[in-house]
């Protein structure tokens, strides 16, 4: 069985550095921390997580509360969280809220009852029950959206800027009536993507019209209805910014029902570079978000918070990348 000394030798660092890195201490250089984690994985090193938590009577378990387990964006986050947690002896319990505040509250209650060591959460608009976690002193990290009206460690993507860049790309391709299909009002990601879309239209001196915007659930069915409604107008959009990959499926279904082809008839840009995005005809232009990195960074922040819950909260904002493909090329 591998020891902490074996990990230190393979990583070329001291055992003290290994201990700090595996406990998520922010004082460890990120490159050294990555070497330590890689060495621990290679050797199969399992630190005694449960023993570390006996003093606090907490389980060596992290709760990951996400809004949609079917969304590849969130499954990639989950993978990043699990990889980091497993490497230092923690297990991860996955909870799916479906953007339902009641379900979220129930999972928070379970996390408290089971005395999990910490919680990573993609909060609903109200973040019901999260105050109980902070009041109890349970470490919390928010991902994808900040917690409303309270501070905690947070990992975000600058989706407003990404939406602005994606919409500007559509303008540059010659589309003149650009619409937006986004998520429910009050959800930070949905609001930011709509704001970024409007930022781009203003800067390019294109008129923004409420008739070209639809808000619906972050699901294919809602997006299909929203897109069908847009295309049924007397002056339909000639391009769409779509807020996530599940919604993109609904938009593609609506396009097919109206005998419209992406790119040639309607330009389409969607958030998230899911595996099928490059396989459809034409391939879809996407805003690629670093979902796996969100998960790894969130897990490292949570481990650091577990080790020292007195640290000042931090917000980490990651960048997104526009990948141009055929769905925004006018043939």
C-alpha positions in Angstrom: 0.0 0.0 0.0 1.4 3.4 -1.0 2.4 5.8 1.7 2.6 9.6 1.9 6.3 9.3 1.5 5.9 7.3 -1.7 3.7 10.1 -3.1 6.3 12.8 -2.0 9.1 10.9 -3.7 7.2 10.4 -7.0 6.1 14.1 -7.0 9.5 15.3 -6.0 8.2 17.3 -3.0 8.2 17.0 0.8 5.7 15.0 2.7 4.5 18.3 4.3 3.7 19.6 0.8 1.8 16.4 -0.1 -0.3 16.8 3.1 -1.0 20.5 2.3 -1.9 19.7 -1.3 -4.2 16.8 -0.5 -6.0 18.9 2.0 -6.5 21.7 -0.5 -4.4 24.3 1.2 -4.3 27.5 -0.9 -0.6 28.1 0.0 0.5 25.2 -2.3 1.6 26.3 -5.8 -1.0 25.0 -8.3 1.7 23.2 -10.4 3.0 21.4 -7.3 -0.6 20.5 -6.2 -1.2 19.1 -9.7 2.0 17.0 -9.4 0.9 15.7 -6.0 -2.6 14.8 -7.2 -1.2 13.0 -10.3 1.3 11.0 -8.1 -1.4 10.1 -5.6 -3.6 8.8 -8.5 -0.8 6.9 -10.1 0.1 5.2 -6.8 -3.4 4.6 -5.7 -2.7 6.5 -2.5 -5.7 6.8 -0.2 -5.2 9.1 2.8 -7.3 8.3 5.8 -10.1 10.8 5.2 -12.5 9.4 7.8 -9.8 9.7 10.5 -9.2 13.3 9.5 -12.8 14.1 10.2 -13.4 12.2 13.4 -12.8 15.3 15.5 -15.6 17.1 13.8 -17.7 14.0 13.6 -18.1 14.4 9.9 -18.1 11.8 7.2 -15.4 11.8 4.5 -18.2 12.6 2.0 -18.9 15.6 -0.2 -22.4 16.4 -1.5 -22.6 17.7 -5.0 -26.0 19.3 -5.6 -26.6 20.1 -9.3 -29.6 21.3 -11.2 -29.8 18.8 -14.1 -27.9 15.5 -14.1 -28.9 15.0 -17.8 -27.1 18.1 -18.9 -23.5 17.2 -20.0 -22.2 20.4 -18.6 -23.1 19.3 -15.1 -21.9 15.7 -15.6 -18.5 17.1 -16.6 -18.5 19.3 -13.5 -19.4 16.1 -11.5 -16.5 14.3 -13.0 -14.0 17.0 -12.1 -15.3 17.1 -8.5 -15.2 13.3 -8.2 -11.6 13.0 -9.6 -10.2 15.5 -7.1 -12.3 14.1 -4.2 -11.4 10.5 -4.8 -7.7 11.3 -5.1 -7.7 12.5 -1.4 -10.0 9.8 0.0 -13.4 11.5 -0.2 -16.5 10.1 -1.7 -19.1 12.2 -3.6 -22.9 11.9 -3.3 -24.7 13.4 -6.3 -28.0 15.2 -5.9 -30.2 16.4 -8.7 -32.6 19.3 -8.1 -34.2 19.8 -11.5 -34.1 23.6 -10.7 -36.7 22.8 -8.0 -36.2 24.7 -4.7 -38.2 22.1 -2.7 -35.9 19.3 -3.9 -32.9 21.5 -3.2 -34.1 22.1 0.4 -34.6 18.3 0.9 -31.0 17.6 -0.3 -29.6 20.3 2.0 -31.5 18.7 4.9 -30.0 15.3 4.0 -26.5 16.8 3.8 -26.9 18.2 7.3 -28.4 14.9 8.7 -25.6 12.8 7.2 -22.9 15.3 8.4 -21.2 15.6 5.1 -17.8 17.3 5.2 -18.8 19.9 2.6 -21.3 20.8 -0.2 -20.8 22.0 -3.8 -24.0 23.4 -5.2 -25.4 24.9 -8.3 -28.1 26.8 -6.6 -31.7 27.4 -7.6 -32.9 31.0 -7.8 -33.8 31.0 -4.2 -31.1 28.7 -2.9 -33.6 27.3 -0.4 -32.0 26.0 2.8 -28.4 26.9 2.0 -28.5 29.3 4.9 -28.8 26.3 7.2 -25.5 25.0 5.9 -23.7 28.2 6.5 -25.3 28.7 9.9 -24.1 25.2 10.9 -20.6 25.9 9.6 -20.7 23.4 6.7 -18.3 24.4 4.0 -20.0 25.4 0.8 -18.8 26.2 -2.7 -21.2 27.5 -5.4 -20.7 26.6 -9.0 -22.1 28.0 -12.3 -24.1 30.6 -10.3 -23.4 32.5 -7.1 -25.5 32.0 -4.0 -28.1 34.9 -3.8 -27.5 37.3 -0.9 -24.7 35.5 0.8 -20.9 35.0 0.3 -19.1 31.8 -0.2 -16.4 30.4 -2.4 -17.7 30.5 -6.0 -16.6 29.2 -9.4 -18.2 30.8 -12.4 -17.8 31.3 -16.1 -18.1 34.8 -17.6 -21.1 33.8 -19.6 -22.2 37.4 -20.2 -19.0 38.1 -22.1 -19.3 34.8 -23.8 -22.8 35.5 -24.9 -21.8 38.9 -26.2 -18.9 37.4 -28.2 -21.3 34.7 -29.7 -23.9 37.3 -30.7 -21.2 39.5 -32.2 -20.1 36.5 -34.3 -23.6 36.2 -35.6 -23.7 39.9 -36.5 -20.3 39.6 -38.3 -21.7 36.7 -40.3 -24.4 39.0 -41.7 -27.4 38.0 -39.7 -29.8 40.9 -39.0 -32.7 39.6 -36.9 -30.9 37.8 -34.1 -33.0 36.1 -31.4 -32.2 34.6 -28.0 -33.7 31.5 -26.3 -32.6 31.5 -22.7 -33.6 30.1 -19.3 -36.0 31.2 -16.6 -35.8 34.8 -15.2 -34.0 35.0 -11.9 -31.4 32.4 -12.7 -28.0 34.2 -13.0 -26.7 32.2 -16.0 -30.0 32.8 -17.9 -30.0 36.5 -17.1 -26.3 36.9 -17.9 -26.6 35.3 -21.3 -29.5 37.5 -22.2 -27.6 40.5 -21.0 -24.6 39.6 -23.1 -26.8 39.1 -26.2 -28.3 42.6 -25.6 -24.8 44.1 -25.0 -23.7 42.8 -28.5 -26.8 44.1 -30.2 -26.3 47.6 -28.7 -22.6 47.7 -29.6 -23.3 46.7 -33.2 -26.2 49.2 -33.3 -28.7 46.4 -34.0 -32.2 46.8 -32.6 -33.1 44.6 -29.7 -36.8 43.5 -29.7 -38.6 41.6 -27.0 -40.4 39.8 -29.9 -37.1 38.0 -30.6 -36.5 36.8 -27.0 -38.0 33.8 -25.3 -37.4 32.5 -21.8 -38.2 28.9 -20.9 -36.9 26.0 -18.8 -33.4 24.8 -19.6 -34.8 21.8 -21.4 -35.3 20.6 -25.0 -39.1 20.6 -24.8 -39.3 24.2 -23.6 -36.8 25.4 -26.2 -38.6 23.6 -29.0 -41.9 25.4 -28.2 -40.1 28.7 -27.8 -38.3 28.4 -31.1 -41.4 27.3 -32.9 -43.2 30.4 -31.5 -40.4 32.6 -32.8 -40.4 31.0 -36.3 -44.2 31.4 -36.5 -43.9 35.2 -36.4 -44.5 37.3 -39.4 -40.9 38.5 -39.0 -39.0 35.5 -37.6 -35.4 35.6 -36.4 -32.7 34.7 -38.9 -30.3 33.6 -36.1 -30.5 32.4 -32.5 -28.3 32.4 -29.5 -29.3 29.4 -27.4 -28.5 29.2 -23.7 -27.5 25.5 -23.4 -27.1 22.3 -25.3 -30.4 20.7 -24.1 -32.2 23.8 -25.4 -30.2 23.5 -28.7 -31.8 20.1 -29.3 -35.2 21.6 -29.0 -34.2 24.4 -31.4 -32.9 22.0 -34.0 -36.2 20.1 -33.8 -38.2 23.3 -34.4 -35.9 24.2 -37.3 -36.6 20.8 -38.9 -40.3 21.1 -38.3 -40.2 24.4 -40.2 -38.0 23.0 -43.0 -35.2 25.4 -42.0 -31.5 24.6 -42.2 -29.0 25.9 -39.6 -26.6 28.3 -41.2 -28.3 28.7 -44.5 -31.7 29.7 -43.2 -31.1 30.4 -39.5 -27.7 30.9 -37.8 -27.4 29.0 -34.5 -24.9 29.3 -31.7 -25.4 27.3 -28.5 -23.7 27.1 -25.1 -21.6 24.0 -24.4 -19.5 21.9 -26.7 -21.3 18.5 -26.3 -20.1 15.5 -28.2 -22.9 15.6 -30.8 -22.4 19.3 -31.6 -19.7 18.5 -34.2 -21.6 15.5 -35.6 -24.8 17.2 -36.7 -25.1 18.6 -40.3 -23.9 21.3 -40.4 -21.8 21.1 -37.2 -22.9 23.5 -34.6 -21.1 26.6 -33.5 -20.8 26.6 -29.7 -19.6 28.4 -26.7 -17.3 25.9 -25.0 -17.3 26.2 -21.2 -14.5 24.6 -19.0 -17.0 22.4 -17.1 -14.4 19.8 -15.9 -12.2 22.6 -14.7 -15.1 24.1 -12.8 -15.4 20.8 -11.0 -11.8 20.4 -10.1 -11.4 24.0 -9.0 -14.6 23.8 -6.9 -13.4 20.6 -5.2 -10.0 22.1 -4.4 -11.7 25.1 -2.9 -14.0 23.0 -0.9 -11.1 20.9 0.5 -9.3 24.1 1.4 -12.4 25.4 3.1 -12.7 22.1 5.0 -9.1 22.5 6.2 -9.6 26.2 7.2 -13.1 27.5 7.3 -11.9 31.0 8.4 -10.5 31.9 5.0 -12.1 34.9 3.2 -14.5 33.7 0.4 -13.1 33.8 -3.1 -14.7 34.0 -6.6 -12.9 32.2 -9.5 -14.1 33.3 -12.9 -13.1 31.1 -15.8 -13.3 32.0 -19.5 -15.3 30.4 -22.3 -14.3 29.9 -25.9 -16.3 30.3 -29.1 -15.8 27.4 -31.6 -17.0 28.4 -35.0 -18.6 25.7 -37.1 -21.1 25.4 -40.0 -24.3 26.4 -38.2 -23.3 30.1 -38.5 -22.1 30.0 -42.1 -24.5 31.3 -44.6 -24.3 28.9 -47.6 
